[in-house]
Amino acid sequence: MLPDRTRCDCLTRTHAIEFDFGNNWAEAIGQSLYYSIQTGKKAGIVLILEKPSDYKYWVRLNTVIDRNNLKIDTWQVKP
């Protein structure tokens, strides 16, 4: 639990990681950046893609990150 009583999904030695489903890609950006600020660790997002058509969310996520030079590492989980 963080000082403001929020919870990061996964805290590693280097990253504060938000896990979210594909359609929540935009929300995941804000959460990962906030957790990074609260912990002093790198921001990360694991995007869960449940079906092939969810890949569009992966593209959207990484396009926003790249175009805005956000320091967020991303990983995907798919079946």
PyMOL Python script that loads the backbone (N, CA, C, O; Angstrom):
from pymol import cmd

cmd.read_pdbstr("""\
ATOM      1  N   MET A   1       0.843  -1.173   0.000  1.00  0.00           N
ATOM      2  CA  MET A   1       0.000   0.000   0.000  1.00  0.00           C
ATOM      3  C   MET A   1       0.894   1.244   0.000  1.00  0.00           C
ATOM      4  O   MET A   1       1.910   1.298   0.693  1.00  0.00           O
ATOM      5  N   LEU A   2       0.498   2.220  -0.779  1.00  0.00           N
ATOM      6  CA  LEU A   2       1.260   3.459  -0.888  1.00  0.00           C
ATOM      7  C   LEU A   2       0.817   4.445   0.199  1.00  0.00           C
ATOM      8  O   LEU A   2      -0.210   4.245   0.848  1.00  0.00           O
ATOM      9  N   PRO A   3       1.598   5.504   0.386  1.00  0.00           N
ATOM     10  CA  PRO A   3       1.270   6.467   1.456  1.00  0.00           C
ATOM     11  C   PRO A   3      -0.161   7.016   1.395  1.00  0.00           C
ATOM     12  O   PRO A   3      -0.748   7.317   2.434  1.00  0.00           O
ATOM     13  N   ASP A   4      -0.719   7.148   0.203  1.00  0.00           N
ATOM     14  CA  ASP A   4      -2.086   7.683   0.079  1.00  0.00           C
ATOM     15  C   ASP A   4      -3.144   6.572   0.091  1.00  0.00           C
ATOM     16  O   ASP A   4      -4.305   6.807  -0.242  1.00  0.00           O
ATOM     17  N   ARG A   5      -2.732   5.373   0.475  1.00  0.00           N
ATOM     18  CA  ARG A   5      -3.596   4.206   0.614  1.00  0.00           C
ATOM     19  C   ARG A   5      -4.052   3.598  -0.725  1.00  0.00           C
ATOM     20  O   ARG A   5      -4.980   2.789  -0.747  1.00  0.00           O
ATOM     21  N   THR A   6      -3.413   3.978  -1.834  1.00  0.00           N
ATOM     22  CA  THR A   6      -3.665   3.308  -3.105  1.00  0.00           C
ATOM     23  C   THR A   6      -2.748   2.092  -3.180  1.00  0.00           C
ATOM     24  O   THR A   6      -1.805   1.960  -2.401  1.00  0.00           O
ATOM     25  N   ARG A   7      -3.040   1.209  -4.129  1.00  0.00           N
ATOM     26  CA  ARG A   7      -2.249  -0.014  -4.260  1.00  0.00           C
ATOM     27  C   ARG A   7      -1.757  -0.175  -5.693  1.00  0.00           C
ATOM     28  O   ARG A   7      -2.534  -0.126  -6.646  1.00  0.00           O
ATOM     29  N   CYS A   8      -0.476  -0.363  -5.818  1.00  0.00           N
ATOM     30  CA  CYS A   8       0.139  -0.670  -7.104  1.00  0.00           C
ATOM     31  C   CYS A   8      -0.045  -2.170  -7.343  1.00  0.00           C
ATOM     32  O   CYS A   8       0.098  -2.967  -6.416  1.00  0.00           O
ATOM     33  N   ASP A   9      -0.360  -2.552  -8.574  1.00  0.00           N
ATOM     34  CA  ASP A   9      -0.589  -3.971  -8.871  1.00  0.00           C
ATOM     35  C   ASP A   9       0.649  -4.828  -8.635  1.00  0.00           C
ATOM     36  O   ASP A   9       0.551  -5.940  -8.117  1.00  0.00           O
ATOM     37  N   CYS A  10       1.808  -4.309  -9.013  1.00  0.00           N
ATOM     38  CA  CYS A  10       3.033  -5.088  -8.863  1.00  0.00           C
ATOM     39  C   CYS A  10       4.206  -4.136  -8.657  1.00  0.00           C
ATOM     40  O   CYS A  10       4.422  -3.223  -9.454  1.00  0.00           O
ATOM     41  N   LEU A  11       4.951  -4.354  -7.594  1.00  0.00           N
ATOM     42  CA  LEU A  11       6.118  -3.553  -7.296  1.00  0.00           C
ATOM     43  C   LEU A  11       7.334  -4.459  -7.354  1.00  0.00           C
ATOM     44  O   LEU A  11       7.433  -5.423  -6.594  1.00  0.00           O
ATOM     45  N   THR A  12       8.259  -4.151  -8.254  1.00  0.00           N
ATOM     46  CA  THR A  12       9.494  -4.929  -8.343  1.00  0.00           C
ATOM     47  C   THR A  12      10.637  -4.062  -7.828  1.00  0.00           C
ATOM     48  O   THR A  12      10.418  -2.944  -7.361  1.00  0.00           O
ATOM     49  N   ARG A  13      11.831  -4.577  -7.916  1.00  0.00           N
ATOM     50  CA  ARG A  13      13.004  -3.813  -7.491  1.00  0.00           C
ATOM     51  C   ARG A  13      13.146  -2.539  -8.307  1.00  0.00           C
ATOM     52  O   ARG A  13      13.639  -1.530  -7.804  1.00  0.00           O
ATOM     53  N   THR A  14      12.709  -2.578  -9.587  1.00  0.00           N
ATOM     54  CA  THR A  14      12.921  -1.447 -10.494  1.00  0.00           C
ATOM     55  C   THR A  14      11.655  -0.752 -10.971  1.00  0.00           C
ATOM     56  O   THR A  14      11.714   0.408 -11.380  1.00  0.00           O
ATOM     57  N   HIS A  15      10.514  -1.429 -10.931  1.00  0.00           N
ATOM     58  CA  HIS A  15       9.295  -0.918 -11.560  1.00  0.00           C
ATOM     59  C   HIS A  15       8.071  -0.920 -10.638  1.00  0.00           C
ATOM     60  O   HIS A  15       7.933  -1.744  -9.735  1.00  0.00           O
ATOM     61  N   ALA A  16       7.192   0.047 -10.917  1.00  0.00           N
ATOM     62  CA  ALA A  16       5.836   0.064 -10.375  1.00  0.00           C
ATOM     63  C   ALA A  16       4.933  -0.242 -11.568  1.00  0.00           C
ATOM     64  O   ALA A  16       4.823   0.570 -12.487  1.00  0.00           O
ATOM     65  N   ILE A  17       4.292  -1.401 -11.558  1.00  0.00           N
ATOM     66  CA  ILE A  17       3.617  -1.911 -12.748  1.00  0.00           C
ATOM     67  C   ILE A  17       2.112  -1.988 -12.544  1.00  0.00           C
ATOM     68  O   ILE A  17       1.621  -2.496 -11.535  1.00  0.00           O
ATOM     69  N   GLU A  18       1.402  -1.472 -13.527  1.00  0.00           N
ATOM     70  CA  GLU A  18      -0.061  -1.555 -13.584  1.00  0.00           C
ATOM     71  C   GLU A  18      -0.434  -2.687 -14.547  1.00  0.00           C
ATOM     72  O   GLU A  18       0.039  -2.719 -15.683  1.00  0.00           O
ATOM     73  N   PHE A  19      -1.270  -3.602 -14.098  1.00  0.00           N
ATOM     74  CA  PHE A  19      -1.816  -4.653 -14.963  1.00  0.00           C
ATOM     75  C   PHE A  19      -3.231  -4.228 -15.334  1.00  0.00           C
ATOM     76  O   PHE A  19      -4.015  -3.849 -14.464  1.00  0.00           O
ATOM     77  N   ASP A  20      -3.560  -4.289 -16.617  1.00  0.00           N
ATOM     78  CA  ASP A  20      -4.920  -3.938 -17.014  1.00  0.00           C
ATOM     79  C   ASP A  20      -5.283  -4.627 -18.315  1.00  0.00           C
ATOM     80  O   ASP A  20      -4.419  -5.037 -19.091  1.00  0.00           O
ATOM     81  N   PHE A  21      -6.590  -4.744 -18.533  1.00  0.00           N
ATOM     82  CA  PHE A  21      -7.094  -5.332 -19.769  1.00  0.00           C
ATOM     83  C   PHE A  21      -6.992  -4.311 -20.890  1.00  0.00           C
ATOM     84  O   PHE A  21      -6.958  -3.103 -20.654  1.00  0.00           O
ATOM     85  N   GLY A  22      -6.943  -4.819 -22.111  1.00  0.00           N
ATOM     86  CA  GLY A  22      -6.726  -3.991 -23.287  1.00  0.00           C
ATOM     87  C   GLY A  22      -7.581  -2.746 -23.368  1.00  0.00           C
ATOM     88  O   GLY A  22      -7.067  -1.663 -23.649  1.00  0.00           O
ATOM     89  N   ASN A  23      -8.873  -2.875 -23.126  1.00  0.00           N
ATOM     90  CA  ASN A  23      -9.753  -1.719 -23.300  1.00  0.00           C
ATOM     91  C   ASN A  23      -9.533  -0.638 -22.236  1.00  0.00           C
ATOM     92  O   ASN A  23     -10.091   0.454 -22.345  1.00  0.00           O
ATOM     93  N   ASN A  24      -8.738  -0.928 -21.224  1.00  0.00           N
ATOM     94  CA  ASN A  24      -8.402   0.064 -20.196  1.00  0.00           C
ATOM     95  C   ASN A  24      -7.007   0.650 -20.403  1.00  0.00           C
ATOM     96  O   ASN A  24      -6.388   1.139 -19.457  1.00  0.00           O
ATOM     97  N   TRP A  25      -6.515   0.600 -21.636  1.00  0.00           N
ATOM     98  CA  TRP A  25      -5.154   1.046 -21.931  1.00  0.00           C
ATOM     99  C   TRP A  25      -4.899   2.490 -21.505  1.00  0.00           C
ATOM    100  O   TRP A  25      -3.830   2.789 -20.973  1.00  0.00           O
ATOM    101  N   ALA A  26      -5.848   3.384 -21.723  1.00  0.00           N
ATOM    102  CA  ALA A  26      -5.632   4.798 -21.409  1.00  0.00           C
ATOM    103  C   ALA A  26      -5.550   5.015 -19.895  1.00  0.00           C
ATOM    104  O   ALA A  26      -4.700   5.767 -19.418  1.00  0.00           O
ATOM    105  N   GLU A  27      -6.412   4.371 -19.162  1.00  0.00           N
ATOM    106  CA  GLU A  27      -6.401   4.468 -17.703  1.00  0.00           C
ATOM    107  C   GLU A  27      -5.085   3.935 -17.143  1.00  0.00           C
ATOM    108  O   GLU A  27      -4.555   4.474 -16.172  1.00  0.00           O
ATOM    109  N   ALA A  28      -4.568   2.886 -17.752  1.00  0.00           N
ATOM    110  CA  ALA A  28      -3.319   2.279 -17.290  1.00  0.00           C
ATOM    111  C   ALA A  28      -2.151   3.260 -17.366  1.00  0.00           C
ATOM    112  O   ALA A  28      -1.249   3.217 -16.529  1.00  0.00           O
ATOM    113  N   ILE A  29      -2.163   4.139 -18.357  1.00  0.00           N
ATOM    114  CA  ILE A  29      -1.083   5.129 -18.488  1.00  0.00           C
ATOM    115  C   ILE A  29      -1.039   6.018 -17.248  1.00  0.00           C
ATOM    116  O   ILE A  29       0.013   6.180 -16.630  1.00  0.00           O
ATOM    117  N   GLY A  30      -2.173   6.585 -16.893  1.00  0.00           N
ATOM    118  CA  GLY A  30      -2.225   7.465 -15.727  1.00  0.00           C
ATOM    119  C   GLY A  30      -1.859   6.757 -14.438  1.00  0.00           C
ATOM    120  O   GLY A  30      -1.117   7.292 -13.615  1.00  0.00           O
ATOM    121  N   GLN A  31      -2.378   5.558 -14.265  1.00  0.00           N
ATOM    122  CA  GLN A  31      -2.091   4.814 -13.040  1.00  0.00           C
ATOM    123  C   GLN A  31      -0.609   4.469 -12.934  1.00  0.00           C
ATOM    124  O   GLN A  31      -0.016   4.609 -11.865  1.00  0.00           O
ATOM    125  N   SER A  32      -0.010   4.022 -14.032  1.00  0.00           N
ATOM    126  CA  SER A  32       1.402   3.646 -13.960  1.00  0.00           C
ATOM    127  C   SER A  32       2.278   4.852 -13.672  1.00  0.00           C
ATOM    128  O   SER A  32       3.246   4.747 -12.918  1.00  0.00           O
ATOM    129  N   LEU A  33       1.954   5.995 -14.261  1.00  0.00           N
ATOM    130  CA  LEU A  33       2.732   7.201 -13.993  1.00  0.00           C
ATOM    131  C   LEU A  33       2.568   7.647 -12.541  1.00  0.00           C
ATOM    132  O   LEU A  33       3.538   8.067 -11.909  1.00  0.00           O
ATOM    133  N   TYR A  34       1.375   7.560 -12.019  1.00  0.00           N
ATOM    134  CA  TYR A  34       1.134   7.944 -10.631  1.00  0.00           C
ATOM    135  C   TYR A  34       1.894   7.026  -9.671  1.00  0.00           C
ATOM    136  O   TYR A  34       2.523   7.501  -8.725  1.00  0.00           O
ATOM    137  N   TYR A  35       1.838   5.723  -9.909  1.00  0.00           N
ATOM    138  CA  TYR A  35       2.545   4.782  -9.045  1.00  0.00           C
ATOM    139  C   TYR A  35       4.054   5.004  -9.114  1.00  0.00           C
ATOM    140  O   TYR A  35       4.760   4.830  -8.121  1.00  0.00           O
ATOM    141  N   SER A  36       4.536   5.385 -10.281  1.00  0.00           N
ATOM    142  CA  SER A  36       5.953   5.694 -10.438  1.00  0.00           C
ATOM    143  C   SER A  36       6.351   6.887  -9.568  1.00  0.00           C
ATOM    144  O   SER A  36       7.388   6.868  -8.905  1.00  0.00           O
ATOM    145  N   ILE A  37       5.516   7.917  -9.583  1.00  0.00           N
ATOM    146  CA  ILE A  37       5.776   9.099  -8.755  1.00  0.00           C
ATOM    147  C   ILE A  37       5.768   8.719  -7.274  1.00  0.00           C
ATOM    148  O   ILE A  37       6.643   9.141  -6.518  1.00  0.00           O
ATOM    149  N   GLN A  38       4.792   7.933  -6.869  1.00  0.00           N
ATOM    150  CA  GLN A  38       4.650   7.567  -5.461  1.00  0.00           C
ATOM    151  C   GLN A  38       5.778   6.673  -4.950  1.00  0.00           C
ATOM    152  O   GLN A  38       6.112   6.711  -3.766  1.00  0.00           O
ATOM    153  N   THR A  39       6.365   5.869  -5.837  1.00  0.00           N
ATOM    154  CA  THR A  39       7.375   4.903  -5.402  1.00  0.00           C
ATOM    155  C   THR A  39       8.801   5.279  -5.782  1.00  0.00           C
ATOM    156  O   THR A  39       9.755   4.755  -5.207  1.00  0.00           O
ATOM    157  N   GLY A  40       8.952   6.185  -6.749  1.00  0.00           N
ATOM    158  CA  GLY A  40      10.291   6.518  -7.234  1.00  0.00           C
ATOM    159  C   GLY A  40      10.860   5.457  -8.166  1.00  0.00           C
ATOM    160  O   GLY A  40      12.053   5.470  -8.470  1.00  0.00           O
ATOM    161  N   LYS A  41      10.013   4.541  -8.618  1.00  0.00           N
ATOM    162  CA  LYS A  41      10.452   3.478  -9.534  1.00  0.00           C
ATOM    163  C   LYS A  41       9.981   3.768 -10.951  1.00  0.00           C
ATOM    164  O   LYS A  41       9.142   4.643 -11.163  1.00  0.00           O
ATOM    165  N   LYS A  42      10.516   3.039 -11.919  1.00  0.00           N
ATOM    166  CA  LYS A  42      10.096   3.191 -13.312  1.00  0.00           C
ATOM    167  C   LYS A  42       8.640   2.771 -13.465  1.00  0.00           C
ATOM    168  O   LYS A  42       8.175   1.848 -12.796  1.00  0.00           O
ATOM    169  N   ALA A  43       7.928   3.458 -14.350  1.00  0.00           N
ATOM    170  CA  ALA A  43       6.537   3.102 -14.640  1.00  0.00           C
ATOM    171  C   ALA A  43       6.500   1.920 -15.597  1.00  0.00           C
ATOM    172  O   ALA A  43       7.334   1.805 -16.495  1.00  0.00           O
ATOM    173  N   GLY A  44       5.527   1.050 -15.396  1.00  0.00           N
ATOM    174  CA  GLY A  44       5.353  -0.090 -16.286  1.00  0.00           C
ATOM    175  C   GLY A  44       3.888  -0.455 -16.423  1.00  0.00           C
ATOM    176  O   GLY A  44       3.086  -0.240 -15.515  1.00  0.00           O
ATOM    177  N   ILE A  45       3.557  -1.011 -17.580  1.00  0.00           N
ATOM    178  CA  ILE A  45       2.196  -1.483 -17.843  1.00  0.00           C
ATOM    179  C   ILE A  45       2.273  -2.873 -18.452  1.00  0.00           C
ATOM    180  O   ILE A  45       3.005  -3.102 -19.414  1.00  0.00           O
ATOM    181  N   VAL A  46       1.513  -3.794 -17.883  1.00  0.00           N
ATOM    182  CA  VAL A  46       1.287  -5.093 -18.502  1.00  0.00           C
ATOM    183  C   VAL A  46      -0.139  -5.036 -19.040  1.00  0.00           C
ATOM    184  O   VAL A  46      -1.099  -4.948 -18.275  1.00  0.00           O
ATOM    185  N   LEU A  47      -0.265  -5.086 -20.371  1.00  0.00           N
ATOM    186  CA  LEU A  47      -1.577  -5.023 -20.997  1.00  0.00           C
ATOM    187  C   LEU A  47      -2.028  -6.440 -21.332  1.00  0.00           C
ATOM    188  O   LEU A  47      -1.336  -7.181 -22.030  1.00  0.00           O
ATOM    189  N   ILE A  48      -3.195  -6.795 -20.824  1.00  0.00           N
ATOM    190  CA  ILE A  48      -3.740  -8.141 -21.012  1.00  0.00           C
ATOM    191  C   ILE A  48      -4.627  -8.132 -22.247  1.00  0.00           C
ATOM    192  O   ILE A  48      -5.666  -7.473 -22.275  1.00  0.00           O
ATOM    193  N   LEU A  49      -4.208  -8.869 -23.263  1.00  0.00           N
ATOM    194  CA  LEU A  49      -4.938  -8.957 -24.531  1.00  0.00           C
ATOM    195  C   LEU A  49      -5.617 -10.318 -24.570  1.00  0.00           C
ATOM    196  O   LEU A  49      -4.956 -11.347 -24.705  1.00  0.00           O
ATOM    197  N   GLU A  50      -6.933 -10.316 -24.451  1.00  0.00           N
ATOM    198  CA  GLU A  50      -7.673 -11.570 -24.333  1.00  0.00           C
ATOM    199  C   GLU A  50      -7.962 -12.242 -25.665  1.00  0.00           C
ATOM    200  O   GLU A  50      -8.165 -13.455 -25.714  1.00  0.00           O
ATOM    201  N   LYS A  51      -7.983 -11.477 -26.736  1.00  0.00           N
ATOM    202  CA  LYS A  51      -8.276 -12.037 -28.061  1.00  0.00           C
ATOM    203  C   LYS A  51      -7.511 -11.234 -29.114  1.00  0.00           C
ATOM    204  O   LYS A  51      -7.098 -10.107 -28.842  1.00  0.00           O
ATOM    205  N   PRO A  52      -7.319 -11.786 -30.290  1.00  0.00           N
ATOM    206  CA  PRO A  52      -6.529 -11.097 -31.319  1.00  0.00           C
ATOM    207  C   PRO A  52      -7.006  -9.672 -31.624  1.00  0.00           C
ATOM    208  O   PRO A  52      -6.186  -8.802 -31.917  1.00  0.00           O
ATOM    209  N   SER A  53      -8.298  -9.425 -31.560  1.00  0.00           N
ATOM    210  CA  SER A  53      -8.801  -8.083 -31.870  1.00  0.00           C
ATOM    211  C   SER A  53      -8.401  -7.044 -30.817  1.00  0.00           C
ATOM    212  O   SER A  53      -8.532  -5.843 -31.057  1.00  0.00           O
ATOM    213  N   ASP A  54      -7.916  -7.493 -29.654  1.00  0.00           N
ATOM    214  CA  ASP A  54      -7.461  -6.567 -28.612  1.00  0.00           C
ATOM    215  C   ASP A  54      -6.106  -5.944 -28.940  1.00  0.00           C
ATOM    216  O   ASP A  54      -5.681  -5.006 -28.264  1.00  0.00           O
ATOM    217  N   TYR A  55      -5.428  -6.447 -29.958  1.00  0.00           N
ATOM    218  CA  TYR A  55      -4.109  -5.921 -30.313  1.00  0.00           C
ATOM    219  C   TYR A  55      -4.171  -4.424 -30.606  1.00  0.00           C
ATOM    220  O   TYR A  55      -3.183  -3.717 -30.405  1.00  0.00           O
ATOM    221  N   LYS A  56      -5.314  -3.931 -31.079  1.00  0.00           N
ATOM    222  CA  LYS A  56      -5.463  -2.502 -31.371  1.00  0.00           C
ATOM    223  C   LYS A  56      -5.183  -1.665 -30.125  1.00  0.00           C
ATOM    224  O   LYS A  56      -4.692  -0.542 -30.241  1.00  0.00           O
ATOM    225  N   TYR A  57      -5.484  -2.187 -28.941  1.00  0.00           N
ATOM    226  CA  TYR A  57      -5.227  -1.459 -27.703  1.00  0.00           C
ATOM    227  C   TYR A  57      -3.725  -1.375 -27.417  1.00  0.00           C
ATOM    228  O   TYR A  57      -3.245  -0.374 -26.885  1.00  0.00           O
ATOM    229  N   TRP A  58      -3.003  -2.411 -27.765  1.00  0.00           N
ATOM    230  CA  TRP A  58      -1.547  -2.418 -27.627  1.00  0.00           C
ATOM    231  C   TRP A  58      -0.943  -1.318 -28.510  1.00  0.00           C
ATOM    232  O   TRP A  58      -0.044  -0.591 -28.089  1.00  0.00           O
ATOM    233  N   VAL A  59      -1.451  -1.213 -29.732  1.00  0.00           N
ATOM    234  CA  VAL A  59      -0.974  -0.181 -30.661  1.00  0.00           C
ATOM    235  C   VAL A  59      -1.292   1.208 -30.103  1.00  0.00           C
ATOM    236  O   VAL A  59      -0.429   2.086 -30.111  1.00  0.00           O
ATOM    237  N   ARG A  60      -2.501   1.414 -29.627  1.00  0.00           N
ATOM    238  CA  ARG A  60      -2.900   2.713 -29.066  1.00  0.00           C
ATOM    239  C   ARG A  60      -2.023   3.080 -27.873  1.00  0.00           C
ATOM    240  O   ARG A  60      -1.523   4.201 -27.782  1.00  0.00           O
ATOM    241  N   LEU A  61      -1.844   2.134 -26.967  1.00  0.00           N
ATOM    242  CA  LEU A  61      -1.022   2.376 -25.782  1.00  0.00           C
ATOM    243  C   LEU A  61       0.377   2.841 -26.166  1.00  0.00           C
ATOM    244  O   LEU A  61       0.850   3.874 -25.691  1.00  0.00           O
ATOM    245  N   ASN A  62       1.025   2.081 -27.017  1.00  0.00           N
ATOM    246  CA  ASN A  62       2.405   2.392 -27.361  1.00  0.00           C
ATOM    247  C   ASN A  62       2.534   3.616 -28.255  1.00  0.00           C
ATOM    248  O   ASN A  62       3.566   4.287 -28.226  1.00  0.00           O
ATOM    249  N   THR A  63       1.517   3.922 -29.047  1.00  0.00           N
ATOM    250  CA  THR A  63       1.533   5.139 -29.850  1.00  0.00           C
ATOM    251  C   THR A  63       1.516   6.365 -28.940  1.00  0.00           C
ATOM    252  O   THR A  63       2.294   7.297 -29.144  1.00  0.00           O
ATOM    253  N   VAL A  64       0.641   6.373 -27.945  1.00  0.00           N
ATOM    254  CA  VAL A  64       0.569   7.502 -27.011  1.00  0.00           C
ATOM    255  C   VAL A  64       1.874   7.631 -26.228  1.00  0.00           C
ATOM    256  O   VAL A  64       2.391   8.735 -26.058  1.00  0.00           O
ATOM    257  N   ILE A  65       2.403   6.516 -25.755  1.00  0.00           N
ATOM    258  CA  ILE A  65       3.660   6.544 -25.012  1.00  0.00           C
ATOM    259  C   ILE A  65       4.785   7.094 -25.874  1.00  0.00           C
ATOM    260  O   ILE A  65       5.539   7.961 -25.432  1.00  0.00           O
ATOM    261  N   ASP A  66       4.905   6.599 -27.096  1.00  0.00           N
ATOM    262  CA  ASP A  66       5.983   7.040 -27.992  1.00  0.00           C
ATOM    263  C   ASP A  66       5.844   8.503 -28.394  1.00  0.00           C
ATOM    264  O   ASP A  66       6.814   9.258 -28.330  1.00  0.00           O
ATOM    265  N   ARG A  67       4.650   8.906 -28.806  1.00  0.00           N
ATOM    266  CA  ARG A  67       4.434  10.281 -29.283  1.00  0.00           C
ATOM    267  C   ARG A  67       4.627  11.327 -28.201  1.00  0.00           C
ATOM    268  O   ARG A  67       4.953  12.478 -28.491  1.00  0.00           O
ATOM    269  N   ASN A  68       4.423  10.923 -26.949  1.00  0.00           N
ATOM    270  CA  ASN A  68       4.556  11.861 -25.840  1.00  0.00           C
ATOM    271  C   ASN A  68       5.832  11.656 -25.031  1.00  0.00           C
ATOM    272  O   ASN A  68       6.017  12.247 -23.967  1.00  0.00           O
ATOM    273  N   ASN A  69       6.701  10.807 -25.558  1.00  0.00           N
ATOM    274  CA  ASN A  69       7.985  10.520 -24.906  1.00  0.00           C
ATOM    275  C   ASN A  69       7.824  10.160 -23.427  1.00  0.00           C
ATOM    276  O   ASN A  69       8.598  10.602 -22.578  1.00  0.00           O
ATOM    277  N   LEU A  70       6.810   9.356 -23.139  1.00  0.00           N
ATOM    278  CA  LEU A  70       6.578   8.931 -21.766  1.00  0.00           C
ATOM    279  C   LEU A  70       7.545   7.807 -21.413  1.00  0.00           C
ATOM    280  O   LEU A  70       7.820   6.927 -22.229  1.00  0.00           O
ATOM    281  N   LYS A  71       8.041   7.850 -20.220  1.00  0.00           N
ATOM    282  CA  LYS A  71       8.977   6.821 -19.765  1.00  0.00           C
ATOM    283  C   LYS A  71       8.187   5.707 -19.076  1.00  0.00           C
ATOM    284  O   LYS A  71       8.158   5.595 -17.850  1.00  0.00           O
ATOM    285  N   ILE A  72       7.554   4.894 -19.910  1.00  0.00           N
ATOM    286  CA  ILE A  72       6.770   3.762 -19.411  1.00  0.00           C
ATOM    287  C   ILE A  72       7.197   2.516 -20.193  1.00  0.00           C
ATOM    288  O   ILE A  72       7.152   2.496 -21.423  1.00  0.00           O
ATOM    289  N   ASP A  73       7.606   1.489 -19.467  1.00  0.00           N
ATOM    290  CA  ASP A  73       7.916   0.205 -20.102  1.00  0.00           C
ATOM    291  C   ASP A  73       6.615  -0.586 -20.234  1.00  0.00           C
ATOM    292  O   ASP A  73       5.754  -0.528 -19.356  1.00  0.00           O
ATOM    293  N   THR A  74       6.479  -1.324 -21.334  1.00  0.00           N
ATOM    294  CA  THR A  74       5.256  -2.079 -21.575  1.00  0.00           C
ATOM    295  C   THR A  74       5.546  -3.539 -21.904  1.00  0.00           C
ATOM    296  O   THR A  74       6.560  -3.886 -22.511  1.00  0.00           O
ATOM    297  N   TRP A  75       4.608  -4.374 -21.473  1.00  0.00           N
ATOM    298  CA  TRP A  75       4.633  -5.798 -21.776  1.00  0.00           C
ATOM    299  C   TRP A  75       3.212  -6.210 -22.112  1.00  0.00           C
ATOM    300  O   TRP A  75       2.257  -5.568 -21.677  1.00  0.00           O
ATOM    301  N   GLN A  76       3.071  -7.257 -22.870  1.00  0.00           N
ATOM    302  CA  GLN A  76       1.725  -7.749 -23.179  1.00  0.00           C
ATOM    303  C   GLN A  76       1.588  -9.206 -22.756  1.00  0.00           C
ATOM    304  O   GLN A  76       2.549  -9.974 -22.783  1.00  0.00           O
ATOM    305  N   VAL A  77       0.368  -9.565 -22.365  1.00  0.00           N
ATOM    306  CA  VAL A  77       0.026 -10.940 -22.049  1.00  0.00           C
ATOM    307  C   VAL A  77      -1.106 -11.298 -22.987  1.00  0.00           C
ATOM    308  O   VAL A  77      -2.099 -10.577 -23.080  1.00  0.00           O
ATOM    309  N   LYS A  78      -0.956 -12.404 -23.675  1.00  0.00           N
ATOM    310  CA  LYS A  78      -2.012 -12.851 -24.582  1.00  0.00           C
ATOM    311  C   LYS A  78      -2.128 -14.360 -24.533  1.00  0.00           C
ATOM    312  O   LYS A  78      -1.198 -15.051 -24.117  1.00  0.00           O
ATOM    313  N   PRO A  79      -3.276 -14.869 -24.961  1.00  0.00           N
ATOM    314  CA  PRO A  79      -3.474 -16.322 -24.880  1.00  0.00           C
ATOM    315  C   PRO A  79      -2.512 -17.086 -25.787  1.00  0.00           C
ATOM    316  O   PRO A  79      -2.552 -18.316 -25.832  1.00  0.00           O
TER     317      PRO A  79
END
""", "prot")
cmd.dss("prot")
cmd.show_as("cartoon", "prot")
cmd.util.cbc("prot")
cmd.orient("prot")
